[in-house]
Amino acid sequence: MNRFIKFTTQIKRTDGWLVTILLGWMLLVASLQLVLRWTAGIGIPWADLQLRQLVLWIGLLGGVLAAAEGRHIRIDLVEHYFSYRFRRLLSRLVSICATLGSVYLGYLSLSFISSEKGAGVNIDGLLFGASVPMWITQLIFPISFWLMGIYFFVPVVGDRNVPAPRT
């Protein structure tokens, strides 16, 4: 159990740093693109493609961070009417369903990526002008869904994200 918590803590820390770095790079490229267009009337050829991919990656990695902190979308409409014991049971049941859903979405996205890999589609000019296979940019889907699944599983083995007892 202790190793699992350490593992999830390390993933959360790494994810936070990755989001910070990608967001910083995205702001730098977007600002540079904006300044070049306004002042010189030119742009960076690969910037728009890269910014679109960065929005996708940051959004999914941000979803992983939200799941890690228990700040994902949560509807607690009925939790106010039940006892602590029942809310804890309900929270674990919801966590199991979210875990299974995330793992399944990761599996489906991996199947999608394998079909994309077979198609051999490239994104021309994505990485500083170099061509990148599209399936590489889509690897964020299974990775993020599986990481979310790990974080959704944490309340099943512990009491995190369980509404506190009413007083």
C-alpha positions as CSV (number, residue, x, y, z in Angstrom):
1,M,0.0,0.0,0.0
2,N,2.8,2.4,0.9
3,R,4.6,1.8,-2.4
4,F,1.4,2.4,-4.3
5,I,0.9,5.8,-2.6
6,K,4.6,6.7,-3.2
7,F,4.1,5.6,-6.9
8,T,1.0,7.8,-7.3
9,T,2.7,10.7,-5.6
10,Q,5.7,10.5,-7.9
11,I,3.4,10.3,-11.0
12,K,1.5,13.3,-9.8
13,R,4.7,15.3,-9.3
14,T,6.0,14.3,-12.7
15,D,2.7,15.2,-14.3
16,G,2.7,18.6,-12.6
17,W,6.2,19.4,-13.9
18,L,5.3,18.1,-17.4
19,V,2.2,20.3,-17.5
20,T,4.2,23.3,-16.3
21,I,6.9,22.8,-18.9
22,L,4.5,22.2,-21.7
23,L,2.4,25.2,-20.7
24,G,5.5,27.4,-20.5
25,W,6.6,26.2,-23.9
26,M,3.1,26.8,-25.3
27,L,3.0,30.4,-24.0
28,L,6.5,31.1,-25.3
29,V,5.7,29.8,-28.8
30,A,2.3,31.5,-29.0
31,S,3.8,34.8,-27.8
32,L,6.6,34.6,-30.3
33,Q,4.2,33.7,-33.1
34,L,2.0,36.7,-32.1
35,V,4.9,39.1,-31.9
36,L,6.4,38.0,-35.3
37,R,3.0,38.3,-37.0
38,W,2.4,41.8,-35.7
39,T,5.8,43.2,-36.2
40,A,7.3,41.4,-39.2
41,G,4.2,40.0,-40.9
42,I,5.7,36.5,-40.7
43,G,5.0,33.5,-38.6
44,I,6.6,30.3,-37.5
45,P,5.5,27.6,-39.9
46,W,5.2,24.8,-37.3
47,A,3.8,26.9,-34.5
48,D,0.1,26.5,-35.1
49,L,0.3,22.7,-35.5
50,Q,2.4,22.4,-32.4
51,L,0.1,24.6,-30.3
52,R,-2.9,22.5,-31.2
53,Q,-1.2,19.4,-30.1
54,L,0.0,21.1,-26.9
55,V,-3.5,22.1,-26.0
56,L,-4.6,18.5,-26.3
57,W,-1.7,17.2,-24.2
58,I,-2.1,19.9,-21.5
59,G,-5.8,19.3,-21.3
60,L,-5.4,15.5,-20.8
61,L,-2.5,15.9,-18.4
62,G,-4.5,18.5,-16.5
63,G,-7.3,15.9,-16.3
64,V,-4.9,13.5,-14.8
65,L,-3.9,16.1,-12.2
66,A,-7.5,16.8,-11.4
67,A,-8.1,13.1,-10.8
68,A,-5.0,12.9,-8.7
69,E,-6.2,15.7,-6.5
70,G,-9.8,14.5,-6.4
71,R,-10.9,17.7,-8.2
72,H,-12.5,16.0,-11.2
73,I,-16.2,16.5,-12.0
74,R,-18.2,15.2,-9.1
75,I,-21.9,15.3,-8.6
76,D,-22.7,15.0,-4.9
77,L,-26.5,15.5,-5.2
78,V,-27.5,12.5,-3.0
79,E,-24.5,12.4,-0.6
80,H,-26.1,14.9,1.8
81,Y,-29.0,12.6,2.6
82,F,-27.0,9.4,3.6
83,S,-24.9,8.3,6.5
84,Y,-21.1,8.4,6.4
85,R,-20.9,4.6,6.0
86,F,-23.2,4.6,3.0
87,R,-21.4,7.6,1.4
88,R,-18.1,5.8,1.8
89,L,-19.5,2.8,0.1
90,L,-21.1,4.9,-2.6
91,S,-17.8,6.7,-3.1
92,R,-15.9,3.5,-3.6
93,L,-18.5,2.2,-6.0
94,V,-18.2,5.3,-8.1
95,S,-14.4,5.1,-8.0
96,I,-14.5,1.5,-9.2
97,C,-16.8,2.5,-12.1
98,A,-14.5,5.5,-13.0
99,T,-11.5,3.2,-12.8
100,L,-13.0,0.7,-15.1
101,G,-14.2,3.3,-17.5
102,S,-10.8,5.0,-17.7
103,V,-9.0,1.7,-18.2
104,Y,-11.5,0.8,-21.0
105,L,-11.1,4.2,-22.7
106,G,-7.3,3.7,-22.5
107,Y,-7.7,0.3,-24.2
108,L,-9.9,1.8,-26.9
109,S,-7.5,4.6,-27.5
110,L,-4.7,2.1,-27.8
111,S,-6.7,0.2,-30.4
112,F,-7.3,3.5,-32.3
113,I,-3.6,4.3,-32.2
114,S,-2.7,0.9,-33.6
115,S,-5.0,1.5,-36.6
116,E,-3.5,5.0,-37.0
117,K,-0.1,3.5,-37.0
118,G,-1.1,1.1,-39.7
119,A,-2.4,4.0,-41.8
120,G,1.0,5.7,-41.7
121,V,-0.3,9.2,-41.4
122,N,2.3,11.9,-40.6
123,I,1.9,15.4,-39.3
124,D,4.2,17.5,-41.5
125,G,6.1,20.2,-39.8
126,L,5.0,19.5,-36.3
127,L,8.3,19.3,-34.5
128,F,10.3,22.4,-35.5
129,G,9.5,21.6,-39.1
130,A,10.1,17.9,-39.0
131,S,7.4,15.4,-39.8
132,V,6.1,13.2,-36.9
133,P,3.9,10.2,-37.2
134,M,0.4,11.0,-36.0
135,W,0.2,8.0,-33.7
136,I,3.0,9.4,-31.6
137,T,1.1,12.5,-30.8
138,Q,-1.9,10.4,-29.8
139,L,-0.1,8.3,-27.2
140,I,-1.3,10.8,-24.7
141,F,-4.8,9.3,-24.8
142,P,-4.0,5.8,-23.4
143,I,-1.4,7.2,-21.0
144,S,-3.7,9.8,-19.6
145,F,-6.7,7.5,-19.3
146,W,-4.7,4.9,-17.6
147,L,-3.2,7.4,-15.2
148,M,-6.7,8.7,-14.4
149,G,-7.7,5.1,-13.8
150,I,-4.9,4.7,-11.3
151,Y,-6.0,7.8,-9.4
152,F,-9.7,6.8,-9.5
153,F,-8.6,3.6,-7.9
154,V,-6.9,5.3,-4.9
155,P,-10.2,5.9,-3.0
156,V,-11.0,2.2,-3.4
157,V,-8.0,1.2,-1.3
158,G,-8.1,4.2,1.0
159,D,-10.4,6.8,2.4
160,R,-9.3,9.7,0.2
161,N,-12.1,11.8,-1.4
162,V,-14.8,10.3,0.9
163,P,-17.1,13.0,2.2
164,A,-16.5,13.6,5.9
165,P,-19.0,12.6,8.5
166,R,-21.7,15.2,9.2
167,T,-21.7,16.8,12.6
